[in-house]
Structures are given as structure tokens and as C-alpha cells.
Amino acid sequence: MRAGGRRRTLRDRTPDGGRGPTKVAFWAGSFERAGTQRFLVEFLRRLDRERFDPVVLSLAKYGELLSDIEEMGIPVHEFGTGSSLLSPVTVRGLSRAALFLRRERVDVLSCLLALTTIIGPFVGRAAGVPVVVNNQRNLSYWLRGRGKTAAYGFASRRLVDAILVNSGAAAEELERRFSVPPGRIVNVGVGIDLSLFEDAEPSEDLAAELAGHPVVGIVAKLSEVKGHRYFVEAAAEIARARPDVRFLVVGQGTRLERLRQKAVELGVGDAITFAGERSDVPSILKLLDVFVLSSISEASPNVIVEAMASGLPVVATNVGGIPAIVDDGSSGTLVEAKDPPALARAILELVNDPARAASMGSVGRSLARERHDINRVVRKMEDTFTFLLDEATRGRGGLRHVDLEESLSRVGGSGREP
């Protein structure tokens, strides 16, 4: 017996004991145009609606991608929280969420982002949801405070049936830092819609401004963890050697004005275009000659795969799961984090050698096709949900000795083509 009383099964959902579509709830934070939220939208577009009946929960019902989800006919429900986990607003919001999950007879709860991966498992178990899954799509740089860290560790070890990760680095951290049994971790990989990036046309509104210049760009939310300050410092070094190079920063965040000021102070204010939030990332990438990601922490960023699918050479930091995506010296170059001179040297080598840059971009495109088709990721996640629910229905859910990766490989695919 788990928290929340008797475990429900699929047979609770249909009078004749048959199986209807699995009711699966995805709990996000909000819906800004960030990596995990973009993945959720693409995942929902491909979800097999004959097998699954989706609903989305949120902590804050806003963001550029909200309309994309609602246009698919998928309901989105808000359950807000307050300034702390124990505030009255939070308690009320989570109580409402638990009642909703129970009333809607949700079979699988999949918690996607930061705070939802802390509170979601507790709410799901209180509601009697048969299967609760966490998603770890980054490393735990966001996890601060002893209380939150302890709650996340407890939920990861004791409350969830599985944790879905997109990189070996995330899996390793869960095992090392939080003592999660490796058999409860499923690496679903990084997946994108390759056709969006292979077939895109360059963005017209920026093309004229950048025409005739080598263009180096970064696409990432303007947060400290993405290391934009090191990108700007590297740009200043590059400009001294190649004043014809232009730099493009795509993304929005609280650090925008600080970065603008830094660019001016370093003498590259006119060489860097801060394009803000953009919905046409595939077209933006087609403007670049070199793609850069200067993060100080990452699990497995989608945007690097998007750049590879666009045929771009990648210069990125050697952190987290990035080395598993970028083949150093083949599809791109890896440098140490927080090292602007090394970043500048790697970028300059590619800017100064267009043939080598093109060769790396070609290798990257081939690797993206081979490893990162989103349909494979969707199928593996669907199969994981189905396997876990079958185990719960048979009363075998929560067995800590079960190796999910091994079990999934024995069960085989769902029969859907990738």
C-alpha cells in the first residue's frame, strides 16, 4: 500500500474491466519557450492518442507555448504555489491538484520541471495515482536549500516508479548524489523534430543586418547557468582578431541589460545583436556559421542537437551530458567552462577555416539523424508508461530490484514506427 490509500488500476476506469486509453498527466511549471517546454509540445504532438489520453497541469498558466498545447485540444489546469512549500497558498494549490488527479482517475503522473519534481511525487501518491514518474532533463544546479534537496532525494528514492533522463550525466548524478537505484532510471535520450531544422530557411529580418559577415551565435535562456558572460568576453577577444565577425544572442531573461552593458564596456556593443526571444529558432540557426553554448552546467541540451541538425559546427563547454552529444574534434569542439580565451580560440579556428567548419557541420547533421530523432524518444517514453502501469496493475509496482532498461528491452517496442 502506498500513500493515499488503495492503489487504483485500469480496471477501476471501465465497467467491463477493459483497458481504455491511459490517462496521463504532465505537470509543468509554466510554458516559456525553453528546452523542456518545447520538448513537451513536440512530445504531445506525437503522443499516440489511441493509447494515451493526456492532460497538462501547471504551476503558472502562462507562456508562449501555452496556446500550442491548447490548440491540440489538450486541457491545461493551473495549481499555483506560494512563496514557500509550507505556505497556505501552496498547501491549497497542492490539495486541489491531488483532488483533481483523483477525480480524473489519472493513471500516470509525469513531473517535468524543477519544483514539480519535488512536490509532484508527494501529491501523486496522496491522490493514489498508480504510476508516478519524474523527469530529470538537467543537472541539479537549480536545487538549493537543505529542505528542498532532502525532499527531492526522498521523492527520487522512495516515491517515484521511475526517473526519465536525457543523458548519462543526469543518471550518474541521481545515483551519486541522491542514491537512486540505477534500475529505476531510464535514459530516453535527446530527441528533436529533425525536419524543422534541416528544411528551414534563414530568418529574413536578421539576414540583411548580418549579410557579408561570419556569424557566431548562441541560443539559450539568459540565465547565469548558460554562461553568456563568457560568450560576450570571448566575442571581445575574437573581435580584436576578426573585426568582421558578428555575434547573435537569442534568448530572453533577467540578465539581458547586464549583458548589453558588458558588451558595450568590452567594445563589442555594435558587433553583438541581442535578438530576444524568438519563435523561429530553426530559421535563426540558418544564419549562423558557428553555434556556441557556453553553459557552466547542462544535462543534455536540445539546442545543440538542433544546431547539429542545421548542419552547424558546435563549440560548447565540456560539462554534464554535452560530451555525449558533441564528438570533440569531429562534430565540434569542447572547451572548459568559464574560460573565455579557450572559447574564443575554438571559435576563431572554425571562423578562419570554413572548410573544416563545414565538415564538422556535416558530421553533426549525420549524428543528429542517427541518434536524436524525437519519434524514438516518444516511443520509449510511451513504452515506459505502459510497462510501469502494467506492473502496477499486476501489483508489482514499486519493486526496487527491477531494472527498467533491461525490462523494456525484453518487452520490446510498441510496434509504432520511429
C-alpha positions as a Markdown table, in Angstrom:
| # | Residue | x | y | z |
|---|---|---|---|---|
| 1 | Met | 0.0 | 0.0 | 0.0 |
| 2 | Arg | 1.3 | 3.5 | -0.9 |
| 3 | Ala | 0.4 | 6.9 | 0.5 |
| 4 | Gly | -3.1 | 7.9 | -0.4 |
| 5 | Gly | -4.8 | 4.5 | 0.2 |
| 6 | Arg | -5.7 | 1.7 | -2.1 |
| 7 | Arg | -3.8 | 1.7 | -5.4 |
| 8 | Arg | -6.2 | 2.2 | -8.3 |
| 9 | Thr | -5.8 | 0.1 | -11.5 |
| 10 | Leu | -7.1 | 0.4 | -15.1 |
| 11 | Arg | -10.0 | -1.8 | -14.2 |
| 12 | Asp | -11.3 | 1.0 | -11.9 |
| 13 | Arg | -11.8 | 3.0 | -15.1 |
| 14 | Thr | -14.1 | 0.9 | -17.2 |
| 15 | Pro | -17.2 | -1.0 | -16.1 |
| 16 | Asp | -16.2 | -4.2 | -18.0 |
| 17 | Gly | -12.7 | -4.3 | -16.7 |
| 18 | Gly | -11.2 | -3.5 | -20.2 |
| 19 | Arg | -8.5 | -1.1 | -21.0 |
| 20 | Gly | -9.3 | 2.4 | -22.2 |
| 21 | Pro | -6.6 | 4.9 | -23.1 |
| 22 | Thr | -4.2 | 5.5 | -20.3 |
| 23 | Lys | -4.9 | 8.8 | -18.6 |
| 24 | Val | -1.5 | 10.6 | -18.3 |
| 25 | Ala | -0.9 | 13.9 | -16.6 |
| 26 | Phe | 2.1 | 16.0 | -17.4 |
| 27 | Trp | 3.0 | 18.5 | -14.7 |
| 28 | Ala | 5.0 | 21.5 | -15.9 |
| 29 | Gly | 5.9 | 24.8 | -14.3 |
| 30 | Ser | 4.9 | 27.3 | -17.0 |
| 31 | Phe | 5.2 | 27.4 | -20.7 |
| 32 | Glu | 8.0 | 29.7 | -21.8 |
| 33 | Arg | 9.9 | 28.9 | -25.0 |
| 34 | Ala | 12.6 | 26.9 | -23.1 |
| 35 | Gly | 14.1 | 23.5 | -23.9 |
| 36 | Thr | 11.9 | 21.2 | -21.7 |
| 37 | Gln | 8.7 | 23.1 | -22.5 |
| 38 | Arg | 9.5 | 22.9 | -26.3 |
| 39 | Phe | 10.1 | 19.2 | -25.9 |
| 40 | Leu | 6.7 | 18.8 | -24.1 |
| 41 | Val | 4.9 | 20.4 | -27.0 |
| 42 | Glu | 6.6 | 18.2 | -29.6 |
| 43 | Phe | 6.1 | 15.1 | -27.4 |
| 44 | Leu | 2.3 | 15.9 | -27.1 |
| 45 | Arg | 2.1 | 16.3 | -30.9 |
| 46 | Arg | 3.4 | 12.8 | -31.4 |
| 47 | Leu | 1.7 | 11.1 | -28.4 |
| 48 | Asp | -0.4 | 8.1 | -29.5 |
| 49 | Arg | -3.9 | 9.3 | -28.7 |
| 50 | Glu | -5.4 | 5.9 | -29.1 |
| 51 | Arg | -3.1 | 4.6 | -26.3 |
| 52 | Phe | -3.0 | 7.8 | -24.1 |
| 53 | Asp | -5.4 | 10.5 | -23.0 |
| 54 | Pro | -3.3 | 13.5 | -22.0 |
| 55 | Val | -3.9 | 16.4 | -19.6 |
| 56 | Val | -1.4 | 19.1 | -18.5 |
| 57 | Leu | -1.0 | 20.6 | -15.1 |
| 58 | Ser | 0.9 | 23.8 | -14.4 |
| 59 | Leu | 2.1 | 25.9 | -11.6 |
| 60 | Ala | 1.5 | 29.1 | -13.6 |
| 61 | Lys | -0.7 | 29.0 | -16.7 |
| 62 | Tyr | 1.2 | 31.4 | -19.0 |
| 63 | Gly | 3.9 | 31.4 | -21.6 |
| 64 | Glu | 4.4 | 31.5 | -25.3 |
| 65 | Leu | 3.8 | 27.7 | -25.8 |
| 66 | Leu | 0.6 | 27.5 | -23.8 |
| 67 | Ser | -1.5 | 28.2 | -27.0 |
| 68 | Asp | 0.3 | 25.4 | -28.8 |
| 69 | Ile | -0.9 | 22.9 | -26.2 |
| 70 | Glu | -4.4 | 24.2 | -26.1 |
| 71 | Glu | -4.7 | 24.1 | -29.9 |
| 72 | Met | -4.1 | 20.4 | -29.7 |
| 73 | Gly | -7.3 | 20.1 | -27.6 |
| 74 | Ile | -5.3 | 19.2 | -24.5 |
| 75 | Pro | -6.7 | 20.8 | -21.4 |
| 76 | Val | -4.3 | 22.8 | -19.2 |
| 77 | His | -5.1 | 23.3 | -15.5 |
| 78 | Glu | -3.3 | 25.6 | -13.1 |
| 79 | Phe | -2.5 | 24.7 | -9.5 |
| 80 | Gly | -0.4 | 27.6 | -8.1 |
| 81 | Thr | 2.0 | 27.7 | -5.3 |
| 82 | Gly | 3.1 | 30.4 | -2.8 |
| 83 | Ser | 6.5 | 31.7 | -1.7 |
| 84 | Ser | 7.4 | 28.5 | 0.2 |
| 85 | Leu | 6.4 | 24.8 | 0.2 |
| 86 | Leu | 4.6 | 25.3 | 3.5 |
| 87 | Ser | 2.7 | 28.5 | 2.7 |
| 88 | Pro | -1.1 | 28.4 | 2.8 |
| 89 | Val | -1.3 | 29.2 | -0.9 |
| 90 | Thr | 0.9 | 26.2 | -1.7 |
| 91 | Val | -1.0 | 23.8 | 0.6 |
| 92 | Arg | -4.3 | 24.8 | -1.0 |
| 93 | Gly | -2.9 | 24.5 | -4.5 |
| 94 | Leu | -1.4 | 21.1 | -3.9 |
| 95 | Ser | -4.6 | 19.9 | -2.2 |
| 96 | Arg | -6.6 | 21.0 | -5.3 |
| 97 | Ala | -4.1 | 19.2 | -7.5 |
| 98 | Ala | -4.5 | 15.9 | -5.5 |
| 99 | Leu | -8.3 | 16.1 | -5.7 |
| 100 | Phe | -8.1 | 16.7 | -9.4 |
| 101 | Leu | -5.8 | 13.7 | -10.1 |
| 102 | Arg | -8.1 | 11.5 | -8.0 |
| 103 | Arg | -11.3 | 12.8 | -9.6 |
| 104 | Glu | -9.9 | 12.5 | -13.2 |
| 105 | Arg | -8.7 | 9.0 | -12.4 |
| 106 | Val | -5.2 | 9.7 | -13.7 |
| 107 | Asp | -3.1 | 6.5 | -14.3 |
| 108 | Val | 0.3 | 8.1 | -14.8 |
| 109 | Leu | 1.7 | 11.4 | -13.5 |
| 110 | Ser | 4.8 | 12.6 | -15.2 |
| 111 | Cys | 6.5 | 15.5 | -13.4 |
| 112 | Leu | 8.7 | 17.6 | -15.7 |
| 113 | Leu | 10.4 | 20.6 | -14.2 |
| 114 | Ala | 12.3 | 21.6 | -11.0 |
| 115 | Leu | 9.6 | 22.3 | -8.4 |
| 116 | Thr | 7.1 | 19.8 | -9.9 |
| 117 | Thr | 9.7 | 17.0 | -9.5 |
| 118 | Ile | 9.8 | 17.8 | -5.7 |
| 119 | Ile | 6.1 | 18.3 | -5.0 |
| 120 | Gly | 4.6 | 16.2 | -7.7 |
| 121 | Pro | 5.5 | 12.8 | -6.3 |
| 122 | Phe | 4.0 | 13.6 | -2.9 |
| 123 | Val | 0.8 | 14.9 | -4.5 |
| 124 | Gly | 0.6 | 11.9 | -6.9 |
| 125 | Arg | 0.9 | 9.4 | -4.1 |
| 126 | Ala | -1.6 | 11.3 | -1.9 |
| 127 | Ala | -4.0 | 11.1 | -4.8 |
| 128 | Gly | -3.5 | 7.4 | -5.3 |
| 129 | Val | -2.1 | 7.7 | -8.8 |
| 130 | Pro | -0.9 | 4.2 | -9.8 |
| 131 | Val | 2.3 | 5.4 | -11.5 |
| 132 | Val | 4.4 | 8.5 | -10.7 |
| 133 | Val | 7.4 | 9.4 | -12.9 |
| 134 | Asn | 9.9 | 12.2 | -12.5 |
| 135 | Asn | 11.9 | 13.7 | -15.4 |
| 136 | Gln | 15.4 | 14.9 | -14.9 |
| 137 | Arg | 16.3 | 16.9 | -18.0 |
| 138 | Asn | 19.1 | 19.0 | -16.4 |
| 139 | Leu | 21.6 | 18.7 | -13.6 |
| 140 | Ser | 20.6 | 19.8 | -10.1 |
| 141 | Tyr | 22.2 | 23.3 | -10.1 |
| 142 | Trp | 18.7 | 24.6 | -9.5 |
| 143 | Leu | 18.2 | 22.7 | -6.3 |
| 144 | Arg | 19.1 | 24.9 | -3.4 |
| 145 | Gly | 18.3 | 24.7 | 0.3 |
| 146 | Arg | 18.5 | 21.7 | 2.6 |
| 147 | Gly | 14.8 | 21.2 | 2.8 |
| 148 | Lys | 14.2 | 21.1 | -1.0 |
| 149 | Thr | 17.3 | 18.9 | -1.5 |
| 150 | Ala | 16.1 | 16.4 | 1.1 |
| 151 | Ala | 12.6 | 16.4 | -0.3 |
| 152 | Tyr | 13.8 | 15.8 | -3.8 |
| 153 | Gly | 16.1 | 13.0 | -2.7 |
| 154 | Phe | 13.3 | 11.3 | -0.7 |
| 155 | Ala | 10.9 | 11.6 | -3.6 |
| 156 | Ser | 13.5 | 10.2 | -6.1 |
| 157 | Arg | 14.4 | 7.2 | -3.9 |
| 158 | Arg | 11.0 | 6.3 | -2.4 |
| 159 | Leu | 8.1 | 7.8 | -4.2 |
| 160 | Val | 8.6 | 7.6 | -7.9 |
| 161 | Asp | 8.4 | 4.5 | -10.0 |
| 162 | Ala | 11.0 | 5.8 | -12.5 |
| 163 | Ile | 13.1 | 8.8 | -13.4 |
| 164 | Leu | 13.4 | 9.5 | -17.1 |
| 165 | Val | 16.6 | 11.3 | -18.0 |
| 166 | Asn | 18.0 | 12.5 | -21.3 |
| 167 | Ser | 21.7 | 12.0 | -20.5 |
| 168 | Gly | 24.1 | 9.7 | -18.8 |
| 169 | Ala | 25.3 | 12.6 | -16.8 |
| 170 | Ala | 21.9 | 13.1 | -15.2 |
| 171 | Ala | 21.7 | 9.4 | -14.4 |
| 172 | Glu | 25.1 | 9.4 | -12.8 |
| 173 | Glu | 24.2 | 12.4 | -10.6 |
| 174 | Leu | 21.0 | 10.8 | -9.5 |
| 175 | Glu | 22.9 | 7.7 | -8.4 |
| 176 | Arg | 25.8 | 9.5 | -6.8 |
| 177 | Arg | 24.2 | 12.5 | -5.2 |
| 178 | Phe | 20.7 | 11.1 | -4.3 |
| 179 | Ser | 21.4 | 7.3 | -4.1 |
| 180 | Val | 18.7 | 6.5 | -6.6 |
| 181 | Pro | 18.9 | 2.8 | -7.6 |
| 182 | Pro | 20.2 | 2.7 | -11.2 |
| 183 | Gly | 17.5 | 0.2 | -12.2 |
| 184 | Arg | 14.8 | 2.9 | -11.6 |
| 185 | Ile | 16.5 | 5.3 | -14.1 |
| 186 | Val | 15.6 | 5.2 | -17.9 |
| 187 | Asn | 17.7 | 7.2 | -20.3 |
| 188 | Val | 15.3 | 8.2 | -23.1 |
| 189 | Gly | 17.8 | 10.3 | -24.8 |
| 190 | Val | 17.5 | 13.7 | -26.6 |
| 191 | Gly | 15.1 | 13.9 | -29.4 |
| 192 | Ile | 14.0 | 16.7 | -31.8 |
| 193 | Asp | 11.9 | 17.1 | -34.9 |
| 194 | Leu | 14.9 | 17.0 | -37.3 |
| 195 | Ser | 12.9 | 18.2 | -40.3 |
| 196 | Leu | 12.2 | 21.6 | -38.7 |
| 197 | Phe | 15.9 | 22.3 | -38.7 |
| 198 | Glu | 17.1 | 20.6 | -41.9 |
| 199 | Asp | 14.5 | 22.3 | -44.1 |
| 200 | Ala | 14.3 | 25.8 | -42.6 |
| 201 | Glu | 15.1 | 29.0 | -44.5 |
| 202 | Pro | 17.2 | 31.8 | -43.0 |
| 203 | Ser | 15.3 | 34.4 | -41.0 |
| 204 | Glu | 14.7 | 37.3 | -43.3 |
| 205 | Asp | 14.5 | 40.1 | -40.8 |
| 206 | Leu | 18.0 | 39.5 | -39.5 |
| 207 | Ala | 19.6 | 38.3 | -42.7 |
| 208 | Ala | 20.2 | 41.8 | -44.1 |
| 209 | Glu | 21.9 | 43.0 | -40.9 |
| 210 | Leu | 24.3 | 40.1 | -40.8 |
| 211 | Ala | 24.9 | 39.6 | -44.5 |
| 212 | Gly | 28.5 | 39.5 | -45.6 |
| 213 | His | 29.8 | 38.7 | -42.1 |
| 214 | Pro | 30.8 | 35.4 | -40.4 |
| 215 | Val | 28.1 | 34.9 | -37.7 |
| 216 | Val | 28.6 | 33.2 | -34.4 |
| 217 | Gly | 25.6 | 32.6 | -32.3 |
| 218 | Ile | 24.2 | 31.3 | -29.0 |
| 219 | Val | 20.5 | 30.3 | -28.4 |
| 220 | Ala | 19.7 | 29.9 | -24.8 |
| 221 | Lys | 17.6 | 31.5 | -22.0 |
| 222 | Leu | 19.6 | 34.4 | -20.5 |
| 223 | Ser | 20.3 | 32.8 | -17.1 |
| 224 | Glu | 23.6 | 32.5 | -15.2 |
| 225 | Val | 23.9 | 28.8 | -15.8 |
| 226 | Lys | 24.1 | 29.3 | -19.6 |
| 227 | Gly | 27.3 | 31.4 | -19.2 |
| 228 | His | 26.5 | 34.2 | -21.6 |
| 229 | Arg | 29.1 | 36.5 | -19.9 |
| 230 | Tyr | 31.8 | 34.2 | -21.1 |
| 231 | Phe | 30.4 | 34.3 | -24.6 |
| 232 | Val | 30.5 | 38.1 | -24.6 |
| 233 | Glu | 34.0 | 38.1 | -23.2 |
| 234 | Ala | 35.1 | 35.6 | -25.9 |
| 235 | Ala | 33.4 | 37.8 | -28.5 |
| 236 | Ala | 35.6 | 40.7 | -27.4 |
| 237 | Glu | 38.7 | 38.6 | -27.9 |
| 238 | Ile | 37.5 | 37.4 | -31.4 |
| 239 | Ala | 36.7 | 40.9 | -32.5 |
| 240 | Arg | 40.3 | 42.0 | -32.0 |
| 241 | Ala | 41.5 | 39.4 | -34.4 |
| 242 | Arg | 38.5 | 39.4 | -36.8 |
| 243 | Pro | 36.6 | 42.6 | -36.6 |
| 244 | Asp | 34.3 | 41.4 | -39.4 |
| 245 | Val | 32.7 | 38.7 | -37.2 |
| 246 | Arg | 29.2 | 39.4 | -35.9 |
| 247 | Phe | 27.6 | 37.7 | -32.9 |
| 248 | Leu | 24.0 | 36.8 | -32.3 |
| 249 | Val | 22.4 | 36.2 | -28.9 |
| 250 | Val | 18.9 | 34.7 | -29.0 |
| 251 | Gly | 17.0 | 34.4 | -25.7 |
| 252 | Gln | 15.3 | 36.4 | -23.0 |
| 253 | Gly | 15.9 | 36.7 | -19.3 |
| 254 | Thr | 16.8 | 38.9 | -16.4 |
| 255 | Arg | 20.4 | 39.2 | -17.4 |
| 256 | Leu | 19.7 | 41.0 | -20.7 |
| 257 | Glu | 20.6 | 44.5 | -19.7 |
| 258 | Arg | 23.6 | 43.4 | -17.8 |
| 259 | Leu | 24.9 | 41.6 | -20.9 |
| 260 | Arg | 24.2 | 44.6 | -23.1 |
| 261 | Gln | 26.2 | 46.8 | -20.8 |
| 262 | Lys | 29.1 | 44.3 | -20.6 |
| 263 | Ala | 29.2 | 44.2 | -24.4 |
| 264 | Val | 29.5 | 48.0 | -24.6 |
| 265 | Glu | 32.2 | 48.0 | -21.9 |
| 266 | Leu | 34.2 | 45.5 | -23.8 |
| 267 | Gly | 33.8 | 47.4 | -27.1 |
| 268 | Val | 31.6 | 44.9 | -28.9 |
| 269 | Gly | 28.2 | 46.6 | -28.4 |
| 270 | Asp | 27.9 | 47.1 | -32.2 |
| 271 | Ala | 29.1 | 43.6 | -33.0 |
| 272 | Ile | 26.6 | 41.7 | -30.9 |
| 273 | Thr | 22.9 | 41.6 | -31.8 |
| 274 | Phe | 20.6 | 40.7 | -28.8 |
| 275 | Ala | 17.6 | 39.3 | -30.7 |
| 276 | Gly | 15.5 | 38.5 | -27.6 |
| 277 | Glu | 13.0 | 35.6 | -27.5 |
| 278 | Arg | 12.3 | 34.1 | -31.0 |
| 279 | Ser | 9.8 | 31.6 | -32.2 |
| 280 | Asp | 11.8 | 30.9 | -35.4 |
| 281 | Val | 14.8 | 29.1 | -33.9 |
| 282 | Pro | 15.3 | 26.9 | -37.0 |
| 283 | Ser | 15.5 | 30.0 | -39.2 |
| 284 | Ile | 17.8 | 31.7 | -36.8 |
| 285 | Leu | 20.2 | 28.8 | -36.8 |
| 286 | Lys | 20.4 | 29.0 | -40.6 |
| 287 | Leu | 22.0 | 32.5 | -40.3 |
| 288 | Leu | 25.0 | 31.1 | -38.3 |
| 289 | Asp | 28.4 | 29.8 | -39.3 |
| 290 | Val | 29.3 | 28.6 | -35.8 |
| 291 | Phe | 27.0 | 27.6 | -32.9 |
| 292 | Val | 28.2 | 28.2 | -29.3 |
| 293 | Leu | 26.9 | 27.0 | -26.0 |
| 294 | Ser | 28.9 | 28.4 | -23.0 |
| 295 | Ser | 27.0 | 26.8 | -20.2 |
| 296 | Ile | 28.5 | 26.0 | -16.8 |
| 297 | Ser | 26.1 | 23.2 | -16.2 |
| 298 | Glu | 24.0 | 21.1 | -18.5 |
| 299 | Ala | 22.4 | 17.6 | -18.7 |
| 300 | Ser | 21.7 | 17.2 | -22.4 |
| 301 | Pro | 20.6 | 20.4 | -24.2 |
| 302 | Asn | 18.3 | 20.1 | -27.1 |
| 303 | Val | 19.6 | 23.2 | -28.7 |
| 304 | Ile | 23.0 | 21.6 | -29.5 |
| 305 | Val | 21.2 | 18.8 | -31.4 |
| 306 | Glu | 19.1 | 21.4 | -33.2 |
| 307 | Ala | 22.3 | 23.2 | -34.3 |
| 308 | Met | 23.8 | 19.8 | -35.5 |
| 309 | Ala | 20.6 | 19.1 | -37.4 |
| 310 | Ser | 21.0 | 22.5 | -39.0 |
| 311 | Gly | 24.5 | 21.5 | -40.2 |
| 312 | Leu | 26.4 | 23.7 | -37.9 |
| 313 | Pro | 29.8 | 23.1 | -36.2 |
| 314 | Val | 29.4 | 23.4 | -32.4 |
| 315 | Val | 31.7 | 25.0 | -29.9 |
| 316 | Ala | 30.5 | 24.1 | -26.4 |
| 317 | Thr | 31.7 | 23.6 | -22.8 |
| 318 | Asn | 32.8 | 20.2 | -21.6 |
| 319 | Val | 30.1 | 19.9 | -18.9 |
| 320 | Gly | 27.4 | 17.4 | -18.0 |
| 321 | Gly | 26.0 | 15.5 | -20.9 |
| 322 | Ile | 27.4 | 17.7 | -23.7 |
| 323 | Pro | 30.3 | 15.4 | -24.4 |
| 324 | Ala | 27.8 | 12.6 | -25.2 |
| 325 | Ile | 26.3 | 14.8 | -27.9 |
| 326 | Val | 29.3 | 16.6 | -29.4 |
| 327 | Asp | 32.0 | 14.4 | -30.8 |
| 328 | Asp | 35.0 | 16.6 | -29.8 |
| 329 | Gly | 37.1 | 17.2 | -32.9 |
| 330 | Ser | 34.6 | 15.6 | -35.2 |
| 331 | Ser | 31.2 | 17.4 | -35.0 |
| 332 | Gly | 32.5 | 20.3 | -32.9 |
| 333 | Thr | 35.0 | 21.4 | -30.2 |
| 334 | Leu | 34.7 | 21.2 | -26.5 |
| 335 | Val | 36.4 | 23.6 | -24.1 |
| 336 | Glu | 36.4 | 24.0 | -20.3 |
| 337 | Ala | 33.6 | 26.1 | -18.8 |
| 338 | Lys | 34.3 | 29.7 | -17.6 |
| 339 | Asp | 37.3 | 30.0 | -20.0 |
| 340 | Pro | 36.6 | 32.9 | -22.5 |
| 341 | Pro | 40.1 | 32.7 | -24.1 |
| 342 | Ala | 39.7 | 29.0 | -24.8 |
| 343 | Leu | 36.2 | 29.6 | -26.1 |
| 344 | Ala | 37.5 | 32.4 | -28.4 |
| 345 | Arg | 40.3 | 30.2 | -29.7 |
| 346 | Ala | 38.0 | 27.4 | -30.6 |
| 347 | Ile | 35.5 | 29.7 | -32.4 |
| 348 | Leu | 38.3 | 31.5 | -34.3 |
| 349 | Glu | 39.7 | 28.2 | -35.5 |
| 350 | Leu | 36.4 | 27.5 | -37.2 |
| 351 | Val | 35.8 | 31.0 | -38.4 |
| 352 | Asn | 39.2 | 31.0 | -40.0 |
| 353 | Asp | 38.8 | 27.6 | -41.6 |
| 354 | Pro | 35.3 | 27.4 | -43.3 |
| 355 | Ala | 36.1 | 24.1 | -44.9 |
| 356 | Arg | 36.7 | 22.5 | -41.5 |
| 357 | Ala | 33.6 | 24.1 | -40.1 |
| 358 | Ala | 31.5 | 22.8 | -43.0 |
| 359 | Ser | 33.0 | 19.3 | -42.5 |
| 360 | Met | 32.1 | 19.3 | -38.8 |
| 361 | Gly | 28.6 | 20.6 | -39.6 |
| 362 | Ser | 28.1 | 17.7 | -42.0 |
| 363 | Val | 29.2 | 15.1 | -39.4 |
| 364 | Gly | 26.9 | 16.7 | -36.8 |
| 365 | Arg | 23.9 | 16.5 | -39.2 |
| 366 | Ser | 24.6 | 12.8 | -39.7 |
| 367 | Leu | 24.9 | 12.2 | -36.0 |
| 368 | Ala | 21.6 | 14.0 | -35.3 |
| 369 | Arg | 19.8 | 11.8 | -37.8 |
| 370 | Glu | 21.3 | 8.7 | -36.4 |
| 371 | Arg | 20.9 | 9.4 | -32.6 |
| 372 | His | 18.3 | 12.1 | -32.0 |
| 373 | Asp | 15.0 | 11.5 | -33.8 |
| 374 | Ile | 12.3 | 12.6 | -31.4 |
| 375 | Asn | 10.0 | 9.8 | -32.5 |
| 376 | Arg | 12.3 | 7.3 | -30.9 |
| 377 | Val | 12.2 | 9.2 | -27.6 |
| 378 | Val | 8.4 | 9.4 | -27.7 |
| 379 | Arg | 8.1 | 5.7 | -28.3 |
| 380 | Lys | 10.4 | 4.9 | -25.4 |
| 381 | Met | 8.6 | 7.1 | -23.0 |
| 382 | Glu | 5.2 | 5.7 | -24.1 |
| 383 | Asp | 6.5 | 2.1 | -23.6 |
| 384 | Thr | 7.9 | 3.1 | -20.2 |
| 385 | Phe | 4.5 | 4.4 | -19.1 |
| 386 | Thr | 2.7 | 1.3 | -20.4 |
| 387 | Phe | 5.2 | -1.1 | -18.7 |
| 388 | Leu | 5.0 | 0.6 | -15.4 |
| 389 | Leu | 1.2 | 0.7 | -15.4 |
| 390 | Asp | 1.1 | -3.0 | -16.3 |
| 391 | Glu | 3.4 | -3.7 | -13.3 |
| 392 | Ala | 1.1 | -1.6 | -11.1 |
| 393 | Thr | -2.0 | -3.3 | -12.3 |
| 394 | Arg | -0.5 | -6.7 | -11.5 |
| 395 | Gly | 0.5 | -5.5 | -8.1 |
| 396 | Arg | 4.2 | -5.5 | -8.8 |
| 397 | Gly | 4.7 | -1.7 | -9.0 |
| 398 | Gly | 7.5 | -0.1 | -6.9 |
| 399 | Leu | 9.8 | -3.2 | -6.9 |
| 400 | Arg | 13.2 | -1.6 | -6.4 |
| 401 | His | 15.1 | -4.5 | -7.9 |
| 402 | Val | 13.5 | -4.3 | -11.3 |
| 403 | Asp | 15.9 | -2.9 | -13.9 |
| 404 | Leu | 13.6 | -0.8 | -16.2 |
| 405 | Glu | 16.0 | -0.5 | -19.1 |
| 406 | Glu | 16.5 | -4.3 | -19.1 |
| 407 | Ser | 12.8 | -5.0 | -18.7 |
| 408 | Leu | 11.8 | -2.6 | -21.5 |
| 409 | Ser | 14.3 | -4.2 | -23.9 |
| 410 | Arg | 12.8 | -7.7 | -23.1 |
| 411 | Val | 9.3 | -6.5 | -23.6 |
| 412 | Gly | 10.2 | -4.9 | -26.9 |
| 413 | Gly | 8.8 | -1.9 | -28.7 |
| 414 | Ser | 5.2 | -0.8 | -29.0 |
| 415 | Gly | 5.0 | -1.6 | -32.7 |
| 416 | Arg | 5.0 | 2.0 | -33.8 |
| 417 | Glu | 7.4 | 3.0 | -36.4 |
| 418 | Pro | 10.1 | 5.5 | -35.3 |
